[in-house]
């Protein structure tokens, strides 16, 4: 059949290997154009089909900091992407608990030092995530007001005379769900940490930069995060979100575990020290008992463990995940 098909006239649309080869290219194009949405959508599908006892929510620090295969029995689902804020974390938590096939026993909540002041729905740089990810997932875009709905096929190039839109949409959705569930992580065959890191994209490795370069890069990075402190209304709203989140978890008998993943010494030098104190004071003021693991208080991480000032490499993520598993003492099943 293979030989016969390749001998068919090039004018044919269907009796040719090219028809199926292009379907593969279209599906891969779809995933890379809608990566965050496809990943999170698949993780919720995994929670519905398979379930888990441990969920993770957070930003890029949790996305880069967790190696799922190091959890006992790989029993964890990570609902984290870059720039995700506490409001969206809570949306994930509620959806995961409502739809999960298994009883969720613990919830790991990533807290970057600045996150109590962050609201991506009001951010000029990151608010695009609301209509492209969270609106379609949750029908909720917080303070963001969309001018029009998003069509995930809008930027996908394919021959409309050959492939129907219904076919392409179905194939892309089913393949992306299956591919991410098999990958089980944000990173893997579909995307590596290095491909998703600005320094690595430009051929620069963080450990290879000299001290002055590291210092200047960290100064700029921390300065951007320190600017968030002016958002006092977001801080007040996030205070309530954290309190509601912990109360919600307690109601469902789920253990809340707050985690701050490690940052380089260079970044820690410049990030506003108020942030850390503020997080501690908020968590200590909660009526419920919660746990906090700040990996910046633990020796053992060095520049070789990072891709940039505040994101872990695979080597660093493996260290962080082992610390996390030990901290929460998950029993082997």
VOPAGU-2260 file (C-alpha; in pm, 1 decimal, decimal comma):
REM VOPAGU-2260
SITE   aa  ch    i         X         Y         Z
SITE  UNK   A    0       0,0       0,0       0,0
SITE  UNK   A    1     288,0     233,6      84,0
SITE  UNK   A    2     447,8     195,1    -260,5
SITE  UNK   A    3     119,2     228,3    -446,4
SITE  UNK   A    4      31,7     546,9    -264,3
SITE  UNK   A    5     358,0     720,5    -345,7
SITE  UNK   A    6     309,0     640,3    -715,3
SITE  UNK   A    7     -22,9     827,9    -735,6
SITE  UNK   A    8     -29,1    1150,6    -934,8
SITE  UNK   A    9      82,5    1460,3    -744,2
SITE  UNK   A   10    -249,4    1620,5    -841,7
SITE  UNK   A   11    -433,7    1395,4    -600,4
SITE  UNK   A   12    -524,9    1545,5    -263,3
SITE  UNK   A   13    -599,1    1235,1     -61,0
SITE  UNK   A   14    -422,5     933,4    -214,9
SITE  UNK   A   15     -77,8    1050,5    -113,4
SITE  UNK   A   16     151,2    1026,5     187,4
SITE  UNK   A   17     169,7    1404,2     188,2
SITE  UNK   A   18    -188,2    1423,3     315,7
SITE  UNK   A   19     -96,3    1250,2     641,3
SITE  UNK   A   20     247,7    1411,5     673,7
SITE  UNK   A   21      89,3    1756,1     664,8
SITE  UNK   A   22    -161,3    1658,0     932,2
SITE  UNK   A   23     133,0    1585,8    1162,2
SITE  UNK   A   24     289,8    1922,8    1080,7
SITE  UNK   A   25     -39,7    2102,1    1143,9
SITE  UNK   A   26     -86,9    1933,8    1484,0
SITE  UNK   A   27     266,0    2025,6    1595,4
SITE  UNK   A   28     214,6    2381,1    1471,6
SITE  UNK   A   29    -107,8    2400,2    1673,2
SITE  UNK   A   30      65,4    2291,7    1993,8
SITE  UNK   A   31     352,2    2536,5    1961,8
SITE  UNK   A   32     119,1    2824,9    1879,5
SITE  UNK   A   33    -102,6    2748,3    2180,3
SITE  UNK   A   34     145,0    2577,2    2410,8
SITE  UNK   A   35      30,9    2709,3    2750,9
SITE  UNK   A   36    -335,9    2649,2    2680,7
SITE  UNK   A   37    -275,8    2301,1    2537,5
SITE  UNK   A   38     -58,8    2202,2    2832,6
SITE  UNK   A   39    -298,6    2318,9    3103,5
SITE  UNK   A   40    -602,4    2182,1    2922,2
SITE  UNK   A   41    -432,3    1841,4    2898,4
SITE  UNK   A   42    -336,8    1843,6    3266,3
SITE  UNK   A   43    -699,8    1897,3    3362,6
SITE  UNK   A   44    -795,8    1616,5    3124,5
SITE  UNK   A   45    -536,6    1396,4    3295,1
SITE  UNK   A   46    -688,7    1486,2    3631,8
SITE  UNK   A   47   -1031,1    1381,3    3505,7
SITE  UNK   A   48    -914,2    1057,5    3343,3
SITE  UNK   A   49    -642,3     941,1    3583,6
SITE  UNK   A   50    -648,1    1167,9    3886,3
SITE  UNK   A   51    -377,0    1249,4    4139,5
SITE  UNK   A   52    -327,9    1297,3    4510,6
SITE  UNK   A   53     -89,5    1593,5    4466,5
SITE  UNK   A   54    -137,6    1909,5    4263,8
SITE  UNK   A   55     103,6    2198,0    4209,0
SITE  UNK   A   56       0,0    2552,1    4118,3
SITE  UNK   A   57     226,7    2845,7    4047,1
SITE  UNK   A   58     435,4    3045,3    3805,5
SITE  UNK   A   59     747,5    2967,1    3604,5
SITE  UNK   A   60     938,6    2892,6    3924,8
SITE  UNK   A   61     715,6    2589,6    3986,3
SITE  UNK   A   62     698,9    2508,6    3615,0
SITE  UNK   A   63    1080,8    2492,6    3609,2
SITE  UNK   A   64    1125,0    2362,4    3962,1
SITE  UNK   A   65     925,8    2037,6    3956,4
SITE  UNK   A   66    1037,5    1713,5    3792,2
SITE  UNK   A   67     721,1    1507,1    3800,2
SITE  UNK   A   68     887,8    1170,2    3749,0
SITE  UNK   A   69    1072,7    1209,9    4080,9
SITE  UNK   A   70     748,7    1206,5    4279,7
SITE  UNK   A   71     661,4     862,6    4418,0
SITE  UNK   A   72     465,3     680,9    4149,8
SITE  UNK   A   73     476,2    1009,5    3951,3
SITE  UNK   A   74     156,9    1093,0    4140,6
SITE  UNK   A   75     150,0    1468,1    4077,5
SITE  UNK   A   76      -4,2    1709,7    3827,9
SITE  UNK   A   77     160,8    2047,2    3781,3
SITE  UNK   A   78     -79,1    2327,8    3684,4
SITE  UNK   A   79     194,3    2592,4    3652,5
SITE  UNK   A   80     300,4    2818,9    3366,8
SITE  UNK   A   81     505,3    3137,7    3338,8
SITE  UNK   A   82     359,6    3447,1    3509,7
SITE  UNK   A   83      58,7    3266,5    3654,8
SITE  UNK   A   84     -78,7    3461,2    3950,8
SITE  UNK   A   85    -261,7    3359,1    4268,1
SITE  UNK   A   86    -606,0    3428,1    4123,3
SITE  UNK   A   87    -542,1    3179,8    3841,1
SITE  UNK   A   88    -383,5    2935,3    4085,2
SITE  UNK   A   89    -711,8    2932,2    4276,0
SITE  UNK   A   90    -908,0    2873,8    3953,3
SITE  UNK   A   91    -693,5    2564,5    3888,2
SITE  UNK   A   92    -742,0    2438,8    4241,7
SITE  UNK   A   93   -1120,2    2466,3    4228,8
SITE  UNK   A   94   -1141,6    2302,2    3887,1
SITE  UNK   A   95    -903,4    2020,7    3986,3
SITE  UNK   A   96   -1097,4    1941,2    4304,4
SITE  UNK   A   97   -1432,5    1958,1    4128,1
SITE  UNK   A   98   -1331,4    1731,1    3838,8
SITE  UNK   A   99   -1060,7    1503,6    3976,7
SITE  UNK   A  100   -1102,0    1129,0    3950,8
SITE  UNK   A  101    -912,5    1076,8    4277,3
SITE  UNK   A  102    -919,4    1247,0    4615,3
SITE  UNK   A  103    -656,7    1523,2    4616,4
SITE  UNK   A  104    -466,3    1509,5    4942,7
SITE  UNK   A  105    -213,9    1790,6    4912,5
SITE  UNK   A  106    -178,5    2117,8    4720,6
SITE  UNK   A  107     164,7    2271,5    4662,5
SITE  UNK   A  108     135,0    2647,7    4611,2
SITE  UNK   A  109     435,4    2824,4    4458,6
SITE  UNK   A  110     506,0    3170,3    4602,9
SITE  UNK   A  111     760,2    3388,0    4422,9
SITE  UNK   A  112     863,5    3664,8    4661,4
SITE  UNK   A  113     668,5    3926,9    4462,8
SITE  UNK   A  114     352,8    3724,0    4393,3
SITE  UNK   A  115     133,6    3891,1    4655,2
SITE  UNK   A  116     153,2    4206,5    4441,2
SITE  UNK   A  117      95,4    4041,9    4103,4
SITE  UNK   A  118    -222,6    4048,6    3891,9
SITE  UNK   A  119    -163,1    3945,1    3531,9
SITE  UNK   A  120    -511,3    4052,7    3423,5
SITE  UNK   A  121    -397,1    4412,3    3482,9
SITE  UNK   A  122     -48,2    4367,4    3340,5
SITE  UNK   A  123      33,8    4531,4    3008,4
SITE  UNK   A  124     295,3    4267,3    2929,1
SITE  UNK   A  125     124,6    3948,3    3045,5
SITE  UNK   A  126    -250,1    4015,7    3015,9
SITE  UNK   A  127    -251,9    3832,1    2681,2
SITE  UNK   A  128    -268,1    3512,8    2889,4
SITE  UNK   A  129    -622,7    3595,1    2994,0
SITE  UNK   A  130    -793,5    3558,7    2651,8
SITE  UNK   A  131    -551,8    3294,4    2521,2
SITE  UNK   A  132    -533,7    3063,3    2824,8
SITE  UNK   A  133    -752,1    3136,0    3126,0
SITE  UNK   A  134   -1062,2    3264,0    2949,3
SITE  UNK   A  135   -1094,2    2947,1    2736,2
SITE  UNK   A  136   -1006,7    2721,9    3032,2
SITE  UNK   A  137   -1222,1    2877,9    3302,0
SITE  UNK   A  138   -1449,1    3127,6    3128,8
SITE  UNK   A  139   -1293,9    3376,8    3371,0
SITE  UNK   A  140   -1046,6    3653,7    3288,6
SITE  UNK   A  141   -1050,2    3836,1    3622,9
SITE  UNK   A  142   -1019,5    4211,9    3552,4
SITE  UNK   A  143    -934,9    4172,5    3183,9
SITE  UNK   A  144   -1199,4    4271,1    2928,8
SITE  UNK   A  145   -1159,4    4096,4    2593,1
SITE  UNK   A  146   -1253,8    4269,9    2270,0
SITE  UNK   A  147   -1318,0    3942,3    2088,7
SITE  UNK   A  148   -1294,1    3568,5    2145,0
SITE  UNK   A  149    -985,6    3367,7    2050,3
SITE  UNK   A  150    -985,4    3103,6    1777,4
SITE  UNK   A  151    -698,2    2862,8    1835,3
SITE  UNK   A  152    -685,1    2779,8    1464,0
SITE  UNK   A  153    -653,6    3143,3    1364,2
SITE  UNK   A  154    -276,4    3135,8    1315,4
SITE  UNK   A  155    -254,2    2775,8    1196,8
SITE  UNK   A  156    -162,8    2741,9     830,0
SITE  UNK   A  157    -323,9    2457,8     635,3
SITE  UNK   A  158    -491,4    2396,6     301,7
SITE  UNK   A  159    -859,2    2468,6     356,0
SITE  UNK   A  160    -945,2    2305,4      22,3
SITE  UNK   A  161    -799,8    1976,3     146,1
SITE  UNK   A  162    -872,4    1970,6     520,2
SITE  UNK   A  163   -1200,7    2073,2     677,7
SITE  UNK   A  164   -1185,6    2299,9     981,8
SITE  UNK   A  165   -1376,8    2045,8    1188,0
SITE  UNK   A  166   -1119,4    1776,8    1107,3
SITE  UNK   A  167    -820,8    1998,1    1187,7
SITE  UNK   A  168    -973,3    2121,9    1511,8
SITE  UNK   A  169   -1055,3    1769,3    1629,7
SITE  UNK   A  170    -715,1    1625,8    1537,5
SITE  UNK   A  171    -525,7    1915,2    1696,8
SITE  UNK   A  172    -723,7    1900,1    2019,3
SITE  UNK   A  173    -704,0    1523,1    2057,4
SITE  UNK   A  174    -336,8    1498,9    1965,1
SITE  UNK   A  175    -230,0    1785,1    2191,8
SITE  UNK   A  176    -422,3    1635,1    2485,6
SITE  UNK   A  177    -270,0    1292,5    2430,8
SITE  UNK   A  178      82,2    1422,1    2371,3
SITE  UNK   A  179      90,8    1631,4    2689,3
SITE  UNK   A  180     -65,2    1359,1    2902,5
SITE  UNK   A  181     204,7    1118,4    2780,2
SITE  UNK   A  182     476,5    1380,8    2838,4
SITE  UNK   A  183     334,8    1444,8    3186,3
SITE  UNK   A  184     523,6    1771,3    3224,7
SITE  UNK   A  185     558,1    2115,2    3069,4
SITE  UNK   A  186     901,6    2009,1    2949,1
SITE  UNK   A  187     994,5    1705,8    2744,2
SITE  UNK   A  188     998,6    1609,1    2378,0
SITE  UNK   A  189     766,0    1895,2    2286,0
SITE  UNK   A  190     980,5    2164,3    2452,5
SITE  UNK   A  191    1298,2    2167,3    2661,0
SITE  UNK   A  192    1395,7    2405,3    2938,3
SITE  UNK   A  193    1674,6    2543,6    2723,3
SITE  UNK   A  194    1436,9    2614,7    2434,5
SITE  UNK   A  195    1214,2    2809,3    2672,1
SITE  UNK   A  196    1488,5    3017,7    2833,4
SITE  UNK   A  197    1592,1    3353,4    2685,7
SITE  UNK   A  198    1959,5    3315,6    2774,1
SITE  UNK   A  199    1981,2    2966,3    2627,0
SITE  UNK   A  200    1798,6    3073,1    2311,1
SITE  UNK   A  201    2075,1    3325,2    2251,5
SITE  UNK   A  202    2341,5    3063,6    2315,0
SITE  UNK   A  203    2437,1    3197,5    2657,7
SITE  UNK   A  204    2461,9    2962,6    2955,1
SITE  UNK   A  205    2411,0    3122,1    3297,1
SITE  UNK   A  206    2697,8    2936,0    3470,4
SITE  UNK   A  207    2935,0    3056,5    3196,0
SITE  UNK   A  208    2859,1    3426,8    3246,2
SITE  UNK   A  209    3117,4    3618,8    3449,6
SITE  UNK   A  210    3027,3    3770,9    3784,6
SITE  UNK   A  211    2975,8    4121,5    3651,2
SITE  UNK   A  212    2734,4    3997,1    3384,7
SITE  UNK   A  213    2542,4    3795,0    3642,8
SITE  UNK   A  214    2526,0    4095,2    3871,9
SITE  UNK   A  215    2390,3    4325,9    3601,0
SITE  UNK   A  216    2137,5    4073,2    3478,1
SITE  UNK   A  217    2013,2    4008,6    3833,1
SITE  UNK   A  218    1993,4    4380,7    3905,8
SITE  UNK   A  219    1761,9    4435,8    3610,2
SITE  UNK   A  220    1552,2    4126,5    3674,3
SITE  UNK   A  221    1498,2    4208,1    4042,4
SITE  UNK   A  222    1426,1    4573,6    3962,5
SITE  UNK   A  223    1139,7    4465,0    3735,7
SITE  UNK   A  224     993,2    4253,5    4014,4
SITE  UNK   A  225    1048,5    4523,6    4277,3
SITE  UNK   A  226     830,0    4762,7    4076,5
SITE  UNK   A  227     529,8    4541,5    4152,6
SITE  UNK   A  228     530,0    4660,5    4514,0
SITE  UNK   A  229     342,5    4975,6    4409,2
SITE  UNK   A  230      32,3    4766,3    4329,6
SITE  UNK   A  231    -126,8    4797,2    4672,7
SITE  UNK   A  232    -479,9    4711,1    4556,9
SITE  UNK   A  233    -352,1    4385,8    4405,4
SITE  UNK   A  234    -180,6    4310,6    4736,2
SITE  UNK   A  235    -509,6    4354,8    4921,8
SITE  UNK   A  236    -695,3    4132,7    4677,1
SITE  UNK   A  237    -426,7    3864,1    4689,3
SITE  UNK   A  238    -446,2    3865,4    5068,0
SITE  UNK   A  239    -811,7    3765,3    5039,4
SITE  UNK   A  240    -736,7    3511,3    4764,9
SITE  UNK   A  241    -479,8    3335,3    4983,6
SITE  UNK   A  242    -718,0    3328,6    5279,7
SITE  UNK   A  243   -1005,8    3198,2    5066,5
SITE  UNK   A  244    -777,6    2943,8    4901,3
SITE  UNK   A  245    -654,7    2798,6    5230,4
SITE  UNK   A  246   -1007,1    2791,9    5373,5
SITE  UNK   A  247   -1128,5    2613,9    5058,6
SITE  UNK   A  248    -850,2    2355,1    5081,6
SITE  UNK   A  249    -922,0    2294,2    5449,2
SITE  UNK   A  250   -1291,4    2244,2    5370,9
SITE  UNK   A  251   -1194,1    1969,8    5123,3
SITE  UNK   A  252    -940,6    1816,0    5365,8
SITE  UNK   A  253    -644,0    1904,0    5143,5
SITE  UNK   A  254    -307,6    1992,8    5292,0
SITE  UNK   A  255    -181,3    2339,1    5179,4
SITE  UNK   A  256     195,9    2355,9    5131,2
SITE  UNK   A  257     348,0    2689,0    5027,2
SITE  UNK   A  258     683,1    2665,0    4849,8
SITE  UNK   A  259     935,1    2927,0    4743,1
SITE  UNK   A  260    1175,1    2775,1    4493,8
SITE  UNK   A  261    1542,0    2880,9    4509,8
SITE  UNK   A  262    1689,0    3184,3    4337,4
SITE  UNK   A  263    2052,4    3264,1    4263,9
SITE  UNK   A  264    2256,7    3458,8    4514,9
SITE  UNK   A  265    2265,1    3742,5    4263,1
SITE  UNK   A  266    1889,5    3775,0    4245,3
SITE  UNK   A  267    1845,7    3743,6    4622,3
SITE  UNK   A  268    2083,5    4034,6    4669,5
SITE  UNK   A  269    1855,3    4275,0    4483,8
SITE  UNK   A  270    1498,2    4152,9    4537,6
SITE  UNK   A  271    1310,5    4368,5    4788,3
SITE  UNK   A  272    1348,5    4208,2    5133,2
SITE  UNK   A  273    1001,0    4333,4    5225,0
SITE  UNK   A  274     843,5    4068,8    4999,4
SITE  UNK   A  275     969,9    3774,7    5200,7
SITE  UNK   A  276     871,8    3932,3    5532,5
SITE  UNK   A  277     525,6    4008,8    5393,5
SITE  UNK   A  278     466,6    3647,0    5287,9
SITE  UNK   A  279     571,2    3515,4    5628,6
SITE  UNK   A  280     343,8    3760,7    5809,8
SITE  UNK   A  281      43,7    3672,2    5593,8
SITE  UNK   A  282      84,9    3296,6    5634,2
SITE  UNK   A  283     142,7    3331,3    6007,6
SITE  UNK   A  284    -178,4    3533,0    6039,1
SITE  UNK   A  285    -397,6    3262,4    5885,1
SITE  UNK   A  286    -638,3    3085,1    6123,5
SITE  UNK   A  287    -557,3    2754,7    5952,6
SITE  UNK   A  288    -229,5    2569,1    5987,0
SITE  UNK   A  289     -17,5    2585,2    5671,9
SITE  UNK   A  290     337,0    2484,3    5587,0
SITE  UNK   A  291     604,5    2689,9    5414,0
SITE  UNK   A  292     924,5    2566,3    5252,7
SITE  UNK   A  293    1159,0    2845,1    5141,0
SITE  UNK   A  294    1440,9    2674,2    4954,2
SITE  UNK   A  295    1645,9    2993,6    4968,0
SITE  UNK   A  296    1708,2    2912,3    5332,1
SITE  UNK   A  297    1866,1    2579,4    5237,6
SITE  UNK   A  298    2228,7    2545,0    5130,6
SITE  UNK   A  299    2307,0    2324,6    4833,7
SITE  UNK   A  300    2214,7    2526,7    4525,4
SITE  UNK   A  301    2475,3    2702,4    4311,8
SITE  UNK   A  302    2497,1    2873,9    3972,9
SITE  UNK   A  303    2522,4    2537,5    3796,6
SITE  UNK   A  304    2163,5    2470,6    3907,1
SITE  UNK   A  305    2011,8    2766,9    3721,3
SITE  UNK   A  306    1923,1    2870,8    3368,3
SITE  UNK   A  307    1915,2    3238,5    3467,6
SITE  UNK   A  308    1878,9    3448,6    3783,8
SITE  UNK   A  309    1571,1    3275,5    3921,9
SITE  UNK   A  310    1480,6    2970,8    3710,4
SITE  UNK   A  311    1617,7    2624,8    3775,8
SITE  UNK   A  312    1791,0    2404,4    3522,5
SITE  UNK   A  313    1703,4    2036,1    3508,3
SITE  UNK   A  314    1984,8    1961,1    3752,0
SITE  UNK   A  315    1852,7    2226,0    3992,6
SITE  UNK   A  316    1493,5    2110,8    3948,0
SITE  UNK   A  317    1591,0    1756,8    4041,3
SITE  UNK   A  318    1747,8    1886,2    4362,9
SITE  UNK   A  319    1443,0    2101,5    4439,7
SITE  UNK   A  320    1197,4    1819,7    4371,6
SITE  UNK   A  321    1381,6    1580,3    4601,8
SITE  UNK   A  322    1376,6    1844,2    4875,8
SITE  UNK   A  323    1007,2    1899,0    4820,5
SITE  UNK   A  324     920,2    1528,6    4826,9
SITE  UNK   A  325    1120,7    1486,9    5146,0
SITE  UNK   A  326     954,3    1792,4    5302,8
SITE  UNK   A  327     601,9    1670,4    5242,7
SITE  UNK   A  328     699,4    1308,0    5317,5
SITE  UNK   A  329     490,5    1137,0    5054,2
SITE  UNK   A  330     470,2     768,2    5131,0
SITE  UNK   A  331     541,0     514,8    4861,4
SITE  UNK   A  332     225,0     334,8    4749,4
